[in-house]
Amino acid sequence: MIQTIVLGSCVSVQGAFVGRRPDGRIVVRVGDRLYEGLPVNRAA
């Protein structure tokens, strides 16, 4: 599943879902790199 996360105020990353941290952050994989950030709210 593809997830979009926010890394900062203006940076977002979209990648394959890897896991969820206890504090609510999500980990996604883009190529061989892992990124961790807050999930983007889904549109209604």
C-alpha positions in Angstrom: 0.0 0.0 0.0 1.3 3.5 -0.9 1.3 6.0 2.0 2.1 9.7 2.0 3.9 11.2 5.0 5.0 14.7 6.0 8.6 15.2 7.0 8.5 18.9 7.7 6.4 21.9 7.1 6.9 21.7 3.3 8.3 18.2 2.6 6.2 15.2 1.9 7.2 11.7 0.8 5.1 9.0 -0.9 6.2 5.4 -0.7 5.5 1.8 0.2 4.1 1.3 3.7 6.6 -0.4 6.0 5.2 0.0 9.5 3.8 2.2 12.2 5.6 3.6 15.3 4.0 3.7 18.8 4.0 7.5 18.6 1.8 7.5 15.5 4.5 8.1 12.9 4.6 5.9 9.8 7.6 4.4 8.0 7.6 4.2 4.2 10.2 2.8 1.7 11.3 4.7 -1.4 13.8 2.6 -3.3 16.4 1.5 -0.7 15.7 4.4 1.7 13.3 4.5 4.7 11.5 7.7 5.7 9.6 8.3 8.9 7.0 11.0 9.4 3.4 11.8 10.2 0.6 10.5 8.0 -1.2 12.9 5.7 -5.0 13.1 6.3 -7.1 11.5 3.7 -9.5 13.5 1.6 -13.2 13.0 2.3 
